[in-house]
């Protein structure tokens, strides 16, 4: 029983961290205002209405999301070429898997391909 509770607790903590990190990538002020949240009081899960608002916000600020993730890739010491950059991006998209739709993840990949073609 305890391992299951610990695993569940980690999953909730990871979701909260994903929410915080996504807010930074999308623009914290707008993120918190749009989702009716206060900085520092991020929930472990978003309501259905908040998820719908988040997905709309991601669609609206997709370029900022791609730019932010591309900046992370460039700053990472683990990224040495396009292949490792794509692997890094895929790890980040996996981390945000519960917050982004498949279509949004594909659009991020497309935007990143455009960015990485300039390397």
ABEGO torsion letter per residue (X at the ends): XAAAAAAAAAAAAAAAAAAAAAAAAAEAAAAAAAAGBBBGABBABBBAAAAAAAAAAAAAAAAAAAAAAAAAAAABAABABAAAAAAAAAAAAAAAAAABBAAAAAAAAAAAAAAAAAX
